[in-house]
Amino acid sequence: MFKPFAEEQSSSAIYDLTLENQFDRVNLYGNLQITKDQHGLAAAKALQALINQVVEVLEQEEHLPEHIEHQPEQEIENPFL
């Protein structure tokens, strides 16, 4: 079960859309097509449930900062070149 912000690098997927945990953020990446049919409705409800979990955790935080500084990833030399 996906618990937002609970552990580093756990993830959940809805088809090709991935939600990935970090302690200070949840990353969403990939692709999700919500079609106008029963499969689309199921996908939309699954996405809604996961996003609702993220919102609930954020709303429960007592001291939510205005903004978290994101350190850009540093590029390292490829040792194989």
C-alpha positions in Angstrom: 0.0 0.0 0.0 1.3 3.4 -1.0 1.9 5.8 2.0 2.9 9.2 0.8 6.1 10.6 2.3 6.5 7.5 4.5 9.5 5.9 3.1 12.1 6.6 0.5 11.8 5.2 -3.0 8.6 3.1 -2.5 6.2 3.5 -5.5 2.8 2.8 -6.8 1.7 2.6 -10.4 -1.5 3.0 -12.4 -0.8 1.4 -15.7 2.2 3.5 -16.9 1.9 6.3 -14.4 4.2 6.0 -11.4 4.0 7.8 -8.1 7.3 7.5 -6.3 7.9 8.4 -2.7 10.7 10.5 -1.2 10.6 11.9 2.4 10.0 15.4 1.2 8.2 14.9 -2.1 6.1 12.6 -4.2 7.2 12.3 -7.9 4.7 11.5 -10.6 6.0 10.4 -14.0 4.9 8.3 -16.9 1.7 8.1 -18.9 -1.9 7.5 -18.0 -4.7 7.7 -20.5 -8.2 8.1 -19.0 -10.6 6.9 -21.6 -14.3 7.5 -21.6 -15.2 4.0 -20.6 -15.3 1.7 -17.6 -11.5 1.2 -17.7 -11.0 5.0 -17.8 -13.3 5.4 -14.8 -11.4 2.8 -12.8 -8.1 4.5 -13.7 -9.4 8.0 -12.7 -10.7 6.7 -9.4 -7.3 5.0 -8.7 -5.5 8.2 -9.4 -8.0 10.2 -7.3 -7.5 7.8 -4.4 -3.7 8.2 -4.5 -3.8 12.0 -4.8 -6.3 12.2 -2.0 -3.8 10.3 0.2 -1.1 12.8 -0.7 -3.4 15.7 0.2 -4.5 14.1 3.5 -0.9 13.7 4.6 0.0 17.3 3.7 -3.1 18.7 5.5 -2.1 16.8 8.6 1.3 18.4 8.8 1.4 21.0 11.6 4.4 23.0 10.3 4.3 22.7 6.6 7.0 25.0 5.1 6.2 27.5 2.5 8.7 26.0 0.1 11.3 23.3 0.2 14.6 24.0 -1.5 15.4 21.5 -4.1 19.1 20.8 -4.7 19.8 20.3 -8.3 21.3 16.9 -9.1 25.0 17.2 -9.8 26.3 15.7 -13.0 29.2 13.4 -12.5 31.8 12.2 -15.0 31.1 8.9 -16.7 34.0 6.6 -15.5 33.5 4.4 -18.5 34.3 7.0 -21.2 
